[in-house]
């Protein structure tokens, strides 16, 4: 995706990079949230 010119990416490439980072970060946060909620549910069920 990034151009061969090295450290001079075009604005479009910068936008794509930022979008990819934002998407991955969002997926990570959602995944962690689901995981913590699931473990909490299992802990409550085990107690009950």
Backbone as CSV, one residue per row, in Angstrom:
resi,resn,N_x,N_y,N_z,CA_x,CA_y,CA_z,C_x,C_y,C_z
1,UNK,0.838,-1.206,0.000,0.000,0.000,0.000,0.869,1.250,0.000
2,UNK,1.895,1.266,0.875,2.739,2.454,0.973,3.633,2.567,-0.257
3,UNK,3.899,3.789,-0.657,4.662,4.017,-1.879,6.141,3.708,-1.666
4,UNK,6.863,3.584,-2.764,8.266,3.215,-2.727,9.135,4.398,-2.313
5,UNK,8.558,5.605,-2.374,9.332,6.803,-2.063,9.800,6.852,-0.613
6,UNK,9.363,5.899,0.201,9.858,5.830,1.574,9.004,6.642,2.524
7,UNK,9.585,7.718,3.079,8.924,8.456,4.150,8.076,9.601,3.623
8,UNK,7.645,9.515,2.361,6.785,10.563,1.797,5.499,9.947,1.267
9,UNK,4.662,9.413,2.147,3.404,8.825,1.678,2.444,9.909,1.213
10,UNK,1.587,9.553,0.285,0.573,10.497,-0.186,-0.514,10.630,0.869
11,UNK,-1.274,11.728,0.825,-2.375,11.894,1.792,-3.336,10.708,1.797
12,UNK,-3.571,10.123,0.627,-4.469,8.970,0.559,-3.906,7.801,1.362
13,UNK,-2.608,7.575,1.224,-1.985,6.476,1.959,-2.019,6.730,3.454
14,UNK,-1.813,7.983,3.856,-1.893,8.334,5.274,-3.299,8.064,5.797
15,UNK,-4.301,8.434,5.005,-5.694,8.203,5.407,-5.970,6.711,5.582
16,UNK,-5.497,5.913,4.620,-5.700,4.469,4.705,-5.029,3.904,5.947
17,UNK,-3.802,4.392,6.232,-3.065,3.916,7.396,-3.813,4.241,8.684
18,UNK,-4.288,5.483,8.794,-5.025,5.902,9.985,-6.311,5.092,10.132
19,UNK,-6.989,4.863,9.013,-8.225,4.088,9.058,-7.952,2.667,9.536
20,UNK,-6.864,2.076,9.047,-6.513,0.713,9.446,-6.198,0.659,10.937
21,UNK,-5.413,1.637,11.421,-5.055,1.681,12.842,-6.306,1.852,13.700
22,UNK,-7.191,2.757,13.282,-8.416,3.004,14.042,-9.282,1.745,14.077
23,UNK,-9.388,1.056,12.927,-10.214,-0.142,12.856,-9.662,-1.242,13.765
24,UNK,-8.347,-1.470,13.676,-7.733,-2.520,14.491,-7.879,-2.197,15.977
25,UNK,-7.637,-0.925,16.335,-7.783,-0.516,17.724,-9.198,-0.731,18.224
26,UNK,-10.168,-0.390,17.377,-11.566,-0.564,17.760,-11.901,-2.029,17.970
27,UNK,-11.435,-2.881,17.056,-11.699,-4.305,17.190,-11.070,-4.870,18.456
28,UNK,-9.857,-4.396,18.783,-9.182,-4.856,19.995,-9.986,-4.488,21.227
29,UNK,-10.444,-3.231,21.284,-11.189,-2.762,22.451,-12.488,-3.541,22.593
30,UNK,-13.197,-3.731,21.472,-14.460,-4.470,21.522,-14.211,-5.916,21.967
31,UNK,-13.133,-6.517,21.436,-12.807,-7.889,21.807,-12.496,-8.019,23.285
32,UNK,-11.709,-7.081,23.798,-11.356,-7.116,25.222,-12.593,-6.910,26.083
33,UNK,-13.464,-5.996,25.656,-14.694,-5.735,26.410,-15.564,-6.980,26.463
34,UNK,-15.738,-7.633,25.321,-16.536,-8.862,25.283,-15.927,-9.927,26.183
35,UNK,-14.588,-10.034,26.147,-13.898,-11.040,26.941,-14.109,-10.800,28.430
36,UNK,-13.961,-9.534,28.853,-14.116,-9.230,30.275,-15.559,-9.455,30.716
37,UNK,-16.509,-9.108,29.837,-17.920,-9.317,30.186,-18.217,-10.803,30.304
38,UNK,-17.636,-11.590,29.393,-17.863,-13.032,29.411,-17.294,-13.662,30.675
39,UNK,-16.071,-13.259,31.036,-15.455,-13.830,32.237,-16.229,-13.418,33.485
40,UNK,-16.756,-12.205,33.474,-17.564,-11.742,34.600,-18.829,-12.595,34.714
41,UNK,-19.486,-12.847,33.587,-20.695,-13.671,33.579,-20.404,-15.075,34.095
42,UNK,-19.279,-15.645,33.628,-18.925,-16.997,34.075,-18.638,-17.023,35.570
43,UNK,-17.974,-15.981,36.079,-17.659,-15.928,37.504,-18.946,-15.853,38.317
44,UNK,-19.898,-15.039,37.868,-21.175,-14.910,38.589,-21.927,-16.235,38.570
45,UNK,-21.923,-16.923,37.399,-22.615,-18.208,37.302,-21.964,-19.245,38.207
46,UNK,-20.650,-19.220,38.279,-19.944,-20.191,39.122,-20.280,-19.966,40.599
47,UNK,-20.408,-18.701,40.979,-20.762,-18.397,42.371,-22.193,-18.827,42.657
48,UNK,-23.080,-18.492,41.724,-24.487,-18.767,41.933,-24.779,-20.254,41.919
